[in-house]
Amino acid sequence: MVIRHQSVESTTSRFSIFSFGIDLPISLCDDLFSSGRVHSETTSDDQSHPATTSWERSASVSGARRTRNGSVVSIEQDSTLLDVDVQRKARLVDALKKEVKNIMEEAVSKRSIDLSSNYVNALCAAVEGCLLDGLKKRMLGLLGVRTTFALLQHTAKSFPPALGVLQKLAETPKDNPWVQWCWIREALHMRVLSSIVHHISTSTNIHRLYEAHALMVDRSKGGMVAALLLGPCAVSFKRMSHEEAAEELVRQASLVQRSNGVRPPLSITRQGSSIVSVSERSSVSKDYIYSLHHNFKSSLLYGKNNVCVADSHQDEPTKGYLSLHKQTHTGLLILKWTPNQLMHANSQPCSANRENEPQPYLFKQAISIDISQIIYIHLHQKDERSPSVLIFVNAEGVQSAPLQFPMGQHSLVFLSSLESGLAPCHRLEPPLWTSHGKEKILPKIRRKTSSQGPAQDYVFRIIRISGSDGQVVDTEKQSPPNSPMPTHCVSLPNSPNVITGEHVDSLVNYQIGEACQSMKQQILARAFFGWLSYVRHLRTVRSHLMYLVERKELQDRGKGPINESFWDQCRQEKTRELEDEFLQRVYWSGIEGESPKELRRRCWPYLIGLFSWDEEMEPKTTNFTEKYRQDVEKWRLWEAEVRRLDEEAFNSARERRVSVREASITSDVFEEENDSAFRPQSSQDEERLFHLFLTNLHRIEKDVERCDRNLIFFQNKENLESLRRIMCTYITRNLEEGYVQGMCDILAPLLVVFEDEALTLECFSLLMMRMRENFPQRNGMDENLSNLRSLIQVVDPQVFSIFTLSSDFTHLYFSYRWFLLDFKRELSYEGTHRVWETIWASGRTVSPHFQLFFALALVTNYREVIIDNNMDFTDLIKFFNEMAERHDTQRILEGARSHLTALQQLVLNLP
């Protein structure tokens, strides 16, 4: 046979391939040549072959190495460029793997994933990066647009699923918010993205659009991209706006609340494992699903699907995934079992009898067993062809749920993996035997008094080994009395030492006594720690919370909200009793009536404290209006001077074309002297006040322009001008305090109710006496955050434990905006009016800190959402931003009043 020399050229290297008429892949040639495993021998026929001369000519130029027969065995290639290509492809595939893993973990805990979520965005970006690698421009149209959408259009000519995606995109509205990666997102939603990518990686017609070194041209790497996308294509996706995404979380949490009941206020959640169960069937987070895989925290020793566990909700056992893990740092062995329906919750439909059940039901079925707590393992099987059952028994004598393995040697493989994981500190007793083929087998043991064959039921004991000599140390501190170790046993040859039947009774009695002692210690420990937690909570109440409420109880008499008839009666009689009833009814039910806005306009000045209960509004309102007019005329002069200076600064900057160093022209102009009649020249203090007004005026105008422009009231420019005039007048009266961003948000609801500038300003001034303490450089905000932290710690320890896991939660800064604006951004205008009047009424009756209890109710109202989704600081801020103006104000108010009453009762009953 004649060996031919074939020359293969690419943009980066030239290879000499020795083959028997077979075209080898370039990657394979790289491996062969780099490993030094290519040798060649030539015959005389090679010298007459025309290709030989050509190759020798090119080889001589490159200085290639030859054999003694003249055959070329070296290659001329740019290894640096090859390594760069390989590394680039590896980075792209690794990035895709990471995003696929993230989105599959997210799919486990959610029924459907929002197409606009960050997980989908990251996946689409990774897919686009793979598809754009090595994509030519000149083959994609006249303009040379290098986009994946142009690639999709070319693919749609020969692949129907790609054409379906284009048709679907044509039906999408032009204002589609998901413009970026639109076709990738749509293909993922239609579950055809994997097939489209697979077609791109295998179609020779499409390969013409790529460079030779592109990722999608690589058969192995390109096929891997398509295979990785199979999982995400099986996930259920849904288009949701930000508000719908937040509402979906609330809806899922409401399902759990309806099944578990409403949580009472000021109750302590018991944490830790149950006293009668080894397995923890608690809700599972994304970290739990991540722990099922081999990762840097733990090693996966064993994994088996379709392991059954008995289910009380249905006759047939539930199948699931069983895995054995060994933690990297501690060496602990953890056995986990997860239902198959949970592993494939979004890709496979649930059974018919669970179609309407909430997703958390599946999480509660998950089992996690710490092998360090296990002392016995029971193995039951009829024969090798029948299924086997494993039962784990802990030191307290409590059994785990039976794990049924499919027929075959699966239980033996598991025990072998467990025995390997227990080494070198622990081992099974009796140990597994090793057959002639070096395979593990079950020990063949039979009782001494039995004439039957080898037993099929086994009881394995986990014992500890001390030192390296293999000496067995009993796990108990003391050996059972009168229970010496057996000196003989009947088994097949080379059988290990096994406890015989005559010692079982004494050992069982001893273990029962140990279990009772352990249970006694646990009960006492839990009682002690429960008492300790209660004492700590009482200390927190005494030191921080008891001063938040008044000791006078306020009962709801059920008289309903304030209406027009009751208010007319109050203004006619003006008695102290009617004032108390007015405050109580506002606190419990609010202000309603035929026209709530008009009624609030009459009631709020008395509720805020602008007028005393026995005086009329009319004499004072006239004085308020006259004073307001004078203040407006005063700052109007200053405003005219500010406009003139601004115009001079603008003209001067345009004429002089100042450099960056002289960019601050405004301050230079202000320092220039001028003899304008409009500028105050009376004193240095007046000059300083003018500059303070100038600084605050520009801040006010910026905030006024963007204040609630979506509201019809402020779409009217006259109302915006009224807002600006009121704010400027307030700043003129309080120039030392100055303007702080957020004041316009507090002023706006008052102006909507009163529609009177002078009256609005007076009420706003009284409101700011309390609110300005929450602004920067004051202590009010720190006190509110600290008190809210203490309230959450006492009321809901489980939520508080989640907050303490992150340092970002230390000061609860996600509630900063709540206290700064009195929840104005969180609620609609109607809800804001309802909450504000409750806060004002509470301040004069039961507590001047009702805003703390409303903030507490906001947290506890969504406690199931926070716990089930294991929200971190960023997630919580995003959630409450998306829920802005969508809260159930009445429900949260009821929760706040309930929390306040419970704390009041606790304070009254303090020993």
N, C-alpha and C positions, 0 to 999 in steps of 0.2 A: 504493500500500500504506500502510495506517495503522500508525503506530508507537504501541504501547501502553506505558504506564508500569506496571510491576509492582513491588509493594512486598514485600520479604522481611524478616521480623523474626526476630531471635534474642535470646538472653538478653544478649548483649553489644553488638549493633549493629543499626542499621536501614539497609538498602541501597536505593538507587534503581537498578534494572536496566533497561536499554533493550535489548529483544530483539524478535525477530519471533516471538513466541509460543513461545519456547524458554526452558526453565528452566536457568539457568547455575548451576554449583556455586558455593558461597560463596567457596571459596578462589580460584577463577578471577576472581570479581568483585573480591576484594581486590586481586589483581594488576593488573586493568584500571584500577581507580580510583586505586590508589597510583601507577601509572606515568603517569597523566594522559592516557591514550589513549581516554577515553570522551567522545564528543561526541554531541549529540542535536539534532534539529530536529523541530518539531511542526507539525502542520497544524491547520486549524480544527476538524477532528473531535475533536481532543483536548479542546477546551473543553467539548464536550457530553458527554464520557465521565464517568460518575459517579465513577470512580476518581481522576480528575484533581483534582477538588475536595478529596477526602479527602487526597490526597498533598500538595496545596498547603497545606492547613490544617496538616498535621504539619510541613511544611517551613518554614512561616512561624514556627512556634514554635521550631524548632531553629536558625533563622537560616542556612539552607542557601544556598549560592551558586547564582544562576540565570543563564541566558543572557539576551541581549537580547530573545528571544522568550518568555521566561517559563519555560523548561524548567529543571528542577533537574539540575545536573551534579555537585554535591558530595554527600558522604555524611556521615551522623552516626553515628560509631562510636567505641568505646573502643579505640583502637589499643594502649593499654598492656595491656589484658586479652587482646587477640588475640595480641600478642607473647608474653605469658606462656604461653598455650596452645601456641603453636608451639614455644617453647623447651622446654616440658615434654615434649611428644611427641618432640622431637628427642633429649632426654636419655634417655628410655626406650628409643628405638630404638637409640641409640648404645651404651647399656649392654648391650642384647641382642646387638648385633653383636660387641662385645668378648668376651662369654662364648661365643658360637658359635665365634668364631675360636679361642679357647683350647681348647675341647673338640675341635675338628677337628684342631688341632695335636697334642693328646694322643692322638687316635685313630690318628695316623700311626705312632707308636712302640709301640702296644700292640694286641694281638689283640682284647682286649675291655676296656671301662672299667667300673670298679666303680661301681654305682649310688649308693653312699654316699660317693663321692669328693667332694673340694671342687669339682671342675670341674662335676659334675652339680648340686651344691647351688647354686652360683652361677648356673647356667643356669636352674634352677627358680625361683630368686628373681627373676631378670630377667623370665621369662615371667609369673609371677604379678603383678609390677609393671605389666606391659603390660595384663593382663586386668582388673586392679582399677581402672585409670584411668577415672574417670567412671562407675563402676558404682553404680547406685541401690540403696538399702537397702529402700525400701518395696515393691519389686517382687519381693523374694526371700524371701517368707514372712512369717508373722505377727510373728516376733521381729525381723525386719529385719536378719538376719545378712548382713553384706557379706563373703562369702567366694567364692573361685573354685570351691569344691566345690559350693556352692549353684547357681552358674552352670552347672557341669557337669550337675547333676541336671536343670536346666531344658533344657539342650541335648540330653540323652539322650532326651527325649520325641519329638524329631523327627530325631535323627541316630543311626543304629545303632552306629558306632564308639564314640561316647560312652557308649552303653548297655553296650557290651562292656567298657569300662574300669570302669564301676560294678560289673558282675558279677564282674570279676576282683578288685576291691577287696573284695567281699563274701567271697571265698574266702580272703583274706589273714588270717593269724592276728591276734588282737587285740593281741598283744604285738609287733607289727611295729615294728622299730627306725626305720623311715623314715616316721614319722607326718607330719612336716612336708612339705608339697608332695607328699603321697602320690599323688594322682591324676595330677599332672603327671609325676612320676617313672614311674608305671605306664604312662601313655600314651606316654612316651618309650621305655620298654622294649618296648612293643607296636608302636612305630613308627607311631602314629596321631595324635601330638600336632599335627603340622602340619595334617592334614586337619580336626581339631577346631577349631583356631584359625581356619582358613580359613572354616569353616562359621559360626563366631561373627561373623567380620568381614563376611560377605555376607548372612546371614539377617536379613531385615527383622523377623521375629518376635522375634529376640533383641535387635535394636537398641532395642526398647522398654525393655530393662533398663538402658540406658545414657543418660547425659546427651548433649546435642547436641554438646558439645565433647570427647567421649571419644575416645581413641586408636583403639579398635576400630571406631568408627562412621566414622572417616575412611577413605575407600575406598583411597587410595594408601598411607597409613601402616599401616592394618590389614592390607592385603594384603602389605605388606612384612614384617610380623611372621610371617605364615604362611610366606612364601617363605624367610625366614632359617632357619626350623626344618626345612626339607627336609634339610639336611645332617646335623644331629644325629640325625634320625630314621633315617638310613641307617647309623648307627654301631651296632656290636654292643655291648650292655651286659650286665652280669652282676652278680647279687647275691652279694657276698662280704663276709665278716666281716673285721675288721682282720687276724686271723691268716691268713685265706685270701689276702688281698691281698699280704701279705708273702711267703707261700709261693708265690704265682703268680710273683713276681719271681725267687725262688730257682729255681723250675722252669724258667723261660725261660733263666736264666743257666746252668743245668746242661746244657741242650740245646747251648748254645754251647761249653761246656767239653768235652762229649763229642765234638764235631766238631773242636775245636782241640787237644785233649789237655790234660793237667794241667800247670800252670805249675810249673817247678822253683823251689825256694826260692833266695833271694839271687841272682837273675838280673836283669840290666838290660834293660829294654824299649827297643828302638831306636825313636826317634821321628823324625818328618819324612817327607818323600815318598820314594818308591822311586827308586833310581838308574836304572831302566829304564822309567819310566812318567811321563807327564805328568799323567794323570788320577789323582786321589786317590779310590780306591774303598774308603774307610774307613767305619766306622759313622757314621750320620747322626743327629744329635740334633734336638731340637725347634727349636733355632736354625736348623738347615739348612732345615727346612720353612718356617720363618718367612721366611727369606731368599729364597724363591722368589717372594714377593709384593712388590709395590711398597711400600716402607717408607721410614722416615726415614734409614736407613743406605745404601740403594742405590735406583737408579731402574731400572725394568723397561723395557728398550728393545725387546725382542722376545720373543714367546712362541708356541710351536707344539706342539700335541699330535700323537701318532702318528708321531713321528720314530723310526726304527728303528735299533737297534744290534745287531750280531751277538752271539749268545750261545753260548758253548761248551757249555752244558748241554742245548741243544736245537737242532734243525735250523733252525727258523724264527727270524728275528731278533726281538728284544724291542722292543716299542713303548714309547715314553716321552714325557715332556714336556721340550722343549728351551726354555731361557730364556737371554737375554743381559741382564746387569746391569752398571750403571755405578755404582761406589761414590761416594757424595756427597762425601766429604772428600778422598779420594786420587785420584779419577778413574780408577781401574783398571777394566778390563773383565773380567768373569768370565762364562764360558760354563758352564752347568749342564745336565745331563741326568739325569732321574729316571724310573725305570720306572713305567708306569701302575699296575702292581700295588701299588707302594708308595704312590702317590698315593691309591689307592682300596682300601687294604689291608683295611679293615673294612667296606666297603660293597659290594665285589664279590668273589666267590669266586675263589680262585686256580685256576690250571690244574690238570688232573688229575695231571700228572706232578710237581707241586710241592705237593701237598696236605699232605704230612707234613713239609715242610721248615720249618725255623725262620724266624721273621720276619727276623733279622739277615741272612739271605742276600740279601734284597732291598736292604738298605742298602748292601751291598758292591758292588752293581752301579751305584750312583750315580756320576756323572762330574762333575768340576769342573776346568775348564781356565782358567788365567790367560793372557789374551790377550797380556800383556806379554812372555811367554816364547815366543810363537809368531812365526816369521819367514816361513813359507810356508803357504798354504792351497790345496789341490788340489781342483778341482771337476771331477767326471766325470759326463757325461750323454750319452745317445745322441741324443735329440732333446727338444723341449719337451714332448712327450706322455709321456715316460718318467720314472721317478724319477731324481733326481740324488743324488750322493754327495759329501760334503765330508770332507776329511781334513786335520787340522792337524799341522804339523811344527814342532818346537821347535828351538832353536839347537844342540842336541846331535844332531839328526837323528832323534830318536825320534818316531814317528807315533802319533797318538791313534787311538782306535777309530773306524772309519768311521761317519759319521752319514748315514743314508739318508732323504731328504725324500720326501714323496708327490709324485706327478706334478703338474705345474703350475709356477707361478713362485715356489714357496715358497723355494727356495734363493736366488733373486734378491732376494726381499724380505729375507731374512736378511742377505745381503751388503750390501744398501742400509742396513739398520739398523746393521750393523757399521761401515760406512764413516762413518756419521753419528756413531757413538760414538767413533771414532778421532780425529775432528776435535777441536781444530785442530792438535794436535801430531803426529799420524800420519795416514797415508793409505794406500790400496791402490795397488799398482803392478802392472798397469795399472789405472787408475780405471774405475769404471762410467761408461757414457755416459748422456747425457740426451737423450731423444727429443724430438720436436716437441711432444708432449703433456706435457712436463715430467716424464715418468716415467723411472725408471732402467732401462737395458737393459745386457746384457752386451756388452763390446767385441767387435767382429767382426774378428778377427785371423786371418791365415793365413800360413804360412811362405813365404819367398821362393822356395824350391826346390820347393814343392808346387804341383801343378796342381789340387788338389781344392778344394772349397768351404771356407767358414769352419769352423774347428775347433770342436768341442763340448767339448773338455777344456781347462781353464784352470789356470794356476798364478799365483796372486796373491801378491805379496810385501808385507809390512807394513814401510813405511819411515818414518823420522822426518823432520819438517819443522822447520827452524831459522828463527826470526824470523817476520816477517809477510810477507816477500817471496816465500814459497812455495818457497825453495831446498831441494832435497832433500839430506839429509845421510845418508850411509851409516851403518848401525847398527854396523858394525865400526870399530874404531879405525884400522886400516890397510886400504888398498885392496889387492885381490889383485895380485900382481906380473904384469906383462905382460898385464893384462886391462883395456884402455881401454873406456870406455863406448861403445856402438854409436853410430855417426853416422847410421845410416839403418835403416829397417825398412819392410817392405811391408805395408800394411794399407789399409783403406778410408780415405777422406778424413777428415782431422782425427783420425787415430789417435794415441794417446799414444805416448811413447817406450817401447819394449818390448825386452827383451834377446832377441837372435836366437839361432839354434841354434849358431852358431860360437863363442859365448861361454859356452855351457852347461857344457862340460867343465871349463874353468878355474874357473868359479864353483863347481861341485860339488866339485872337488878342494880349493878353498880352504875351503869350508864343512865338509868332512870333517876337514880339519886343525884348524879352529876347534873342531869338536865333540870331537875327541880331546883337544885341550888343555883344554877345559872339563871333560871327564870326568876327566882326570888331576887337575885342581885339586880337583874334588869328592871324589875318592877320598882324596887327601891331607888335605883338610879334615875329612872324616868320620873318618879314622883319627886325626887330631890331637884332634878333639873327643871321640872315644871314649876316647882315652888320658887326656885332661884330666878327663873324667867319672870314670874309674876312679881317678885320683889323688885327686880330691876325695872320693870314697867312702872311700878308704883313710885319708885325713886324718880323716874323720868317725869311722871305726872306731877309729883311734888315740886321738882326743881324747875320745870319748864312750862307745864301745861295748866296747872291749877289756876293760874292768874288770867287765863284766856276767857273764862266764863264767870258769870255772876252766880252767886249762891241762891238767888231768888229764882224759883222755877216758874216757867211760863207754860200754861196749859192752853191747848187748842179747844176753844169752846164751840167750834163748828158753826160760827155765824157767817162764814163765807167772806168773799172779798169786799172791798170798799166800793160802794155805788153812789150814784148821785143823791138819792134820798137820804142815806146816812150822812153824807157830807153836808147836806143842807141842814140837817139836824145838829150837827157838830158846830156849824157856824152860827146857829141861832142860840144854842144853850151855852156852849163854850165851857163846859164843866171839866173838872179833872178826870172824872170817871170816863167821860167820852174820849178824852185824849188818850187814856190808857187803852181803852178798847180800840181806838183808831190805830195805835201803834201795834197792838197784838194782831189785829186783823190784817194789817199790811204785812207783818212778819209771816203769818201763816198762809195767807191767801192772796196778797197783793192788791192792786188797784185795777178794777175792771169797770164795767158799766156800759152804757149805750155808746159813749164816746170816750174810750180810755185816754186818748191824747188830751182832750179838753179837761177831763177830770184830773189828770196828772198835773196839768198846767195850774190848777187851783190848789192841789194838795201838796205838791212837792216843796214850795217855799216854806210851809210849816213843817214838813217832814225833815228838811235839811236843817232847819233852825234859823232861817232868815227872818221869820216873823215868830213872835211868841204866840201861844195858843189863843190868848184873849184879845189880840189886836187885829185890826183890819189891814188890808194890803194897800188901800188907796193912798193914804197920806204919804207913806214911805216910797211908793213907786214913783210919785211925782218928783220927790227929791232925788231918787236914783237916776231918773231920766235927765234932770238938769245937771247933775254932777257928771254924768256920762258925756253930755254934750260939751261941757267945758274941757274935759280931758281930751276929747277928740280934736277940738280946735287947737289944743296945745301941741299935740304930736303932729298935727297936720303941718305946722310951721317947720318942725324938724324934718318931716318927710320931704317937703319941698326943697330944703337945703340939701338933703341926701341925693335927691334926683339931679340937682344941679351939679353936685360934685361927681356923681357917676358919669354924667354927660361930659364933663371936662376931662375926666380920666380917660374916657373912650376916645375923645378927639385927640388928646395928647398922645395916646398910645398909637393911634393911626398915623399921626404926623411924624413922630419921632422914630417909630419902628424900633422900639426898645429891644435890647438884647435880653438873654435869659437872666443875666445878672441883675438887670434893672426891671424885671418883670413885675415887681410889686409896685406899680405906678399909683395904685389907689392910695396906699399909705403915704406916699410922697406928696400927693395932692392934698391929703388931709392935713399935712403939717405946714402947708403953705398958708401964709396970712392972706386974708381977704377982708374987705370992708363991706360985705354984703349985709343989708339991713335985716335979712331973714335969719342970720346966724346969731345965736345968743352970745353976748359979750359981757354979761353982768359979772361973772365970777369964774374962777377956775373950776369950782364944783359943777357949775352949769355946763362948762366945756366937757368935763368928764362924763356927765350924764348924756350929753349929746352923742358922744362916741359910743357909749353903751347902747343907746337906742339904735344908732346906725348899724352896729354889729348884729343886733337881734332882729332888725327889720328884714334883712335878707334871708335869715333862717325861717322867719314866719312865712314869707311869701313862697318859699320853696315847699313848705309843708302844706300850706293852704291849697296850692295848686293840685296836689295829689291826694287830698283828703276825701276818701269815699266818693270818687267821681262816678262809681257805678250806681249810686243812689240817686233816685229821681230828684230829691230835694236839692242836692248839690250839683246837679247838672245845670241848674239855674245860676247864672253868673252873679245875680244880685245876692243870692244866699251865700255864695262864696265870698263876696265882698263884705257881707255882714260878719262872716266868720273872721275875716282878716281885721276888720275894725275892732271887734271885741278883743281879739288877741293882742292887737297893738295897744289898746287902751289898758289892758291888764298889765302888759309889760311896762308901760309908762308909769303905772302906779307901783311897780315892783322891779325897778331897773336893777337893783342890787341882786335880786334873785336871777333875773334873766330868763330867757326862753330855753326850754329843754324839749328836745324832740319827743313827741308823744302828747304834748299839751293840746294840740288841735284834735287828736282822737278823743280826749276826754271832754273837750268843749262841744264837739259836734252833736252828741246825743242830747245835750241840754238845749242847744239852739233848735233842734228839730221839735222838741216838746214846747218850748216857750214861744218861739218866733218873736221874741222881744229882746232887743240887744241889751238894754240896760238891766232888765231882770235876769237875763242869762248871765251877764257879767257878775252880778252880785252872788248868784248861786254858785257860779264857777269859782269865785274867790273863796267862798266857804268850803267848797269841796277840795280845793287845792291845799287848804290848811292841813288836811289829813293826807292827801296824795303826794305832796312834795317830799314827804319823808322817804318815799320809795325811790326818789330820783338819785342819780349819782352824787357822790360826796355826802350822802346821808346814811344813817344806820338802819333805816326802816326796812330796806330790802334784805339785808343780812338777817335781821330778826325774823322776818317772814319766812325766809328759806330755812332757817334753823328750827323754827317752830313747826313748819310743815314736815321737816325730817323727823322730828320727835313724834308727831302725830302718826305718820306712816309706820314708824317703828312700833308703836303701841297698838295701832288699829289693825295693821296687816303685816305681820312679820315676814310672810312669804314674799310679798312684793318688795319689802325692804331688803331682804336677803339678795334679791336680784339686783337691786340698785347698788348694794355694797360691793358687788363683784367687779364693778368698774369704778375707777377713780373719777371718771367724769360725772358720776352720780353723787359725789360726796356732798355737793351743795345744791343739788336739784336745780341746776340752772335752766332746765327745760321749762320751768314754771316762771322764769324771770318776767316774761311779757305779761303773764296773768296778773301779777301784782302791780306791775308798772302802769297798766292801763285799766285795772279793775275789770278784766275779762272782756273788754270791749271788742278786741279782735277775735275772740273765740266764739262770740255769740252774735246772733242777728240783732238788729236794733230793738225789736220787741223783747227779745230775751235779755238784752243789756238793760233795758228799762226795768224789767221784772227783777233782775238780780240786784241792781243798784238800790231800788227802793227797799228790798229785803235787807241789804247791808245797812242802810240808814236806820231802818226800824230796829234792827238787831242791836245797833250801837246804843240805842236809848232804852233797851229792855234787858237782853240776856247776855250779849257779848259785843264788845267793840271790835272783835277780830273775826267776824263771820266770813270774811274773804278766805281765811285759812281753812275753814271747814268746807267751803265751796270748792277750793282747790283740792282738798282731800277727797271730796266726792267725785271730782273729775278723774282722779287716779283710780279709786276703787270701783268706779262705774265700768272701767275698762280693764279690770284686773285680770280677767280671763284672757283677754287679747294680749296683754303684756306677758303673762306667764306662758301661754301656749306657744307664742312666737319668740319667747326668750329675747325680748327687745333690748337692744343696747341703747346708749345715749342718742346716737344718730337716728336709729329707728323710731325712738319715742318722739323726738322733735318732728320728724317727718310725718308720723302718724297724726299728731295733734294739729300740725299745719294743714293736713289734708281734711281733718274733721272740723276745721274752723267754720263756724256758722251752720253746722249740721248737728250739733248736740241736742239732746232732748233736755231742754232747760228745766222743765217741770220735774222730771225724774231726778236730775242732779240736785235741784233745790231740796227735794224731799230727802235725798241722801245726806245732804249737808246738815239739814235740821236734825236728822236722826243721829248723826255723829255728834253734833253739839249736845243734844239731850243725853246721849250715853255718857259723854265725858262729864257733863254736869252731875249726873247721878253718881258717877265714880268719885268725883271730888267730894260730894256730900256724904258719901259712905266711907271716906278714908278713915282708918283707925287713928 
